[in-house]
């Protein structure tokens, strides 16, 4: 693997390009190339990622494509990557898109690896690593929050990543294992409170965060769930907007309202928390992982926590495939990625320096 196309040059996609260009020949593609106050260290090409012929031509010149596009654009990108026989990686949280890509992977000549971001992505790698330590499992509970470090207002939030992606997670049902049964539950349900170093938060179900883990752990656990961490009161207000004001029927308007009201902030924090309970031989035990990640300087520039944790995760998986640490064809589940090997990569090691 030498030549890689990165589609979508927002903050995350741009940083993916920055990270990967240290080792690969990268071309970044966007309909409107970004205007940063510094020169990007990789080639940038203006291109319409909805143009199938353009994608076919572009993918004929690369060995892999990394999509940092909104989830609803990924099906076509994956289809053409599959046709071209090149590796495909994305950050999608969308369940339907992932299933489509999984179907493509059955006869793929390259890797088909969706869900390589933070959640789904890194959180599944961490949860699976904890689970491997047990002889018999009981519960796996995964929690992630990408938050403004200094919140204000009742919503107490800032859209530091795709508002469309957040809305999608809040609207679609979430897959869980409850009382040993695999089922779907409404997002924004299952409210709980979490205390992190003296600060109180809430967490509730959102879709997509588990990736393929319910399938992997079905029949092996009593409880498996993923919840998003927010400041208290956020979930109630989002439920009001979507269900009482019926803005769920107009996603475009809801996205515009939220983007205008809560623009990105520079000072953010990402919390990653995982807990697994079960038996190690005959003893019932509980293992936990907790990480708090803040903005980081990379390549002489400071990147938001949500940007670098997401970009580093997908870039690390690309490294692992290139190094032969993961299969070179077919579908990759995030829970099949060994955490130890992930953290040994140049990009995965960014998680060790918080």
N, C-alpha and C positions, 0 to 999 in steps of 0.2 A: 504494500500500500504506500504510494508516494504522493499522488495528486488527489486533493479533497476539495469539493465544493461545499461552501457553507451558505445556506439559503436563509435570508432574513437577517438584516444587519441592525437590529435593535441593540440594546445594551448587552443582552445575553449572547446573541449571535455574533456580535462584534468581538466580544471577549473570547468566545469559542475560537474564532479565527486567530486572535492574538496568541492564544495558548497553543493551538495546533501548528502555527507557522514556525514554531521553534524547531519542529522536526519534519513537517510535511510541506509540500508545495500547496498553498491554499489560495483559492479564489473565492472572494465573498460576493454574493449576488443579491441585489435588491432592486426593486422597481425605482426607488428613490434612494440612491446611495447616501449614507449618513454624512453629516457635516460636524465632525469633531474638531476640537481646538488643537489637535495633534495629528500627525500623519500616521495612517494605519500601516503596519508592517507587512501587509499582504496585498495582493492585487484585488481590486474592486471592479466589478462589472455591473453595468446597469442592465437589468433583464426582467422580463415579466414572467414570474414563476407560475402564472396560470396558463401560459402558452405552451401547449404540449410539444410542439415541434422545436421550440427553443430549448426546452428541457432535454429532449432526446439528443439534440446536437451537443448540448453542454455535457450531459452525462456520458457521451461517447469519448470525452476528453479527460475523464477522471476515474479514479478507482473507488471512490466512496463519496456519498453525499451525507451531510449533516443538516437536518432541517431544524431551524429555530423559528419556523413560521407558526402562525396561529393554527390550532388543531384542525380546523375545517379545510385547510389547504393541503394537508399531508397525504390524503389518499392518492391523489393524482401523482404526487412526487414519488411516493412509494411504488406505485404501479410502474412508472417509467424506470425507476431504479431497478426494479425486478426484471423488466424487459431487457435492460442493458446488462444485467448480470453483475451489478456493482453492489458494494456494501451500502446499507441504509441505516441511519441512526436518527432518532428524533426525541423530542421532549414532551410528547403529547400525554395528557392526562385523560383523554377521551376514550371511553371503553369501546365504543363502536369502531372508532378508527383503529384501535389496537387489534381488534378481532379481524378486521379487514386485512391488516398487515400480516397477522398470523396466518391467515389463509394463503396469502401470497408466498409465505416462507416455506410451504410444503415442498415446492420444487425450485426454490431459489438457488442460484449459483453463488450468491454472496450471503452475508449476514443480514438479517432483518431484525433490527434492535430498536424498537420503540421504547418510550417511557424511561429514558436514560437521564432524567433530570434529578430533582431533589425529592419530590413526592408526586408520582412514583419515581423510583430511582434509588438514590442513596439510602433513604429510609428503609427500603426493602432489603438492601444489602446488609444494613446494620441489623435489622430484625432477624434475618436468616442466620447471620453469624451468631447471634445470641442463642437462637433455637438449636443450632448444631451442638451446643454444649450440654444438652439435656438427653437423658436416656428416654424419657417419656414427657410429652408436652401437655400442658393444660391451657394456658392463655398466652396469646401474643397481642400486645396492644401498642400501636404506633401513633405518635403524635408529632406534627410539624407546624410551626408558625413562622411566617415571614411578615414582620411587623415594623411599623415606625418605632424607633427607639424612644421618641418623645411624643406620644400621641396627644391629640387635642380633639375637641368636639365629641359629640355623642357616639359617632360611628367609630372613632378611635382607630382609624385605618388610613393607609395610603397605598395607592395602586402602583407599587414598585415593579409589578410585572403585569402581563396582559389582563385588562379588565374583562375581556371576552372569556378568557380561561377561568377566571375567578367565578364569573356568573355561571359558566357551564358546570363547574364543580358544585355550586350551590343549588342548581336546579335538578340535575340528574340524580337518580337514586344511587345509593352506595351499596356495594356488595360486602357482606360480612359473613362470618360464621358465628352463630349464636345458639347456645345449648346444643352444640355439635352439628347444627344444620346450616347449610349454606343458603343464604337468602338475601333479598334486597330490602333495604330500609331507606326511608326518605332522608335526603340531605337536610341539614340544619337540625335534625333530631338527635336524641341521645346526649343532651347537654350535660356537661360535667364541669367541675371547677378544679383547677390545678394551681398549686403554689410553687413558684420557681424563685428560689432565693429570696423569699419574703414578698414577692410580687404576685398578686392574684390574677389568674387568667381563666377564661372559659375555653372549652373545646366541644366540638360537635361534629357529627358525621358529614363528610363531603365525598363526592364520587371520585373514583379513579386512583386514589392514593395507594391502594394495595396492589395495583397492577394485576398480576396473575397469581397472587399469593393464595387466594381462596381455593383455587384449583389445586395448587401445590400442597396445601396443608389440610384439605378436606379429609375427614376421617382420622385426623391426628391431633386435633385440638378441640376443646370445648368452646373457646372464644378466640376470635381473630377479628380485629377491627382497626380502622384508621380514622383519626379525627384531626381537624384543623384547629390550631390554637389561635385565639383572638383575645383582645381585651374584653372585659365583662360588658355585656349589653350589645355587642356587635351583632350577634346572631339574631336577636329579637328585632333589631331595626331592619336587617336584611329581609327577614320574614315579612315585616310590615310592607316594605317596598315591593317585594315580589308577589305577595299573595293578597294583601289587603288593597294595595293600589293597583294590583293586577299587571304590574310591569313585566311579569314573566311572559306576558303575551307580546311584548315589544322589547326584545333584547337589545336592539340597536339604540332605542331611546334610553333604556336603563344604563347601558354602557356609557352613553354620552353624559348622562347625569352624574354618574359616579366618577368618571374621568375628570369632569369639570370641577366637581366638589372636592375630590381627594387626589390631587396630583402627586407624583413621586417625590420622595424626600431623599436627601443624601445620607442621612443618619438612620440606618435601619438595623435590624437584628433578626437573625434566623435561629429559632430554637428547634432542636431535633431531640426527641425523647422516645425511647423504646424500652419496653419492659416485657420480659418473658418469664412465665412461671411453669414449673414442672418438676420432674423428679430426676435427680442425678443418682443413679442406682436406686436406693430405697429412701432417699431423703428428699423431701419437698423443699424446693428453693426458689428464689426469685433473683434474676439478674437484670441489671438496668444499664442503659447507656444514656448519657445526656451531653449535648454539645450546644454551646451558645456561640454563634459566629457573627462577626462584625465586619464593616467595610475593610477592604484589604488593598494594599498597594501592589499592583502587578504591572510590570513593564513600565514603571515610572509614573503610573496613573492610579488613582484611587477608584475602586469599583465597589458598588453596593454589595452588601452581604448576599442578597438574593441573586444578584448577577453572577458573582464568582462561585457560589456554592452550586448553582445550576450548571454553569459553564464548565467548571472543573469536573463535575460528575460525568457529563457526556464525553468530555475530552479524555478522561481516564479510561472509559470503556473503549473508545477508539484506539487508544494506545494498547490496551490488552489484546484486542483483536489483531492489531498489527504485529504484536510480539508473539502471537500464537498461544497466549495465555487463556484464550477463549476460542470456541469453535470458529471456523472460517466460513461456514455456511449455515443456513437455517435460522430459526427463531431463538433469540436470547431472552431468557427470563432474568429479571434483575436479581431475584433471590438465588439464582445459580452462580452469581458472580462472587467469588471469595473476597471478603473484606480485606484480608491480609494482602492479597495480590493487588487489589484495587489501591490500597494506601501506599504500595511500593512504586506505583507509577509516578511520573513527574507531576501530573496534574492532580491525582488522588492525594498526594502528599500535602497538598494545600490544606486539606482538612485537619492535618496534624498540627499546623501552626495557626492557632485560632487568633 
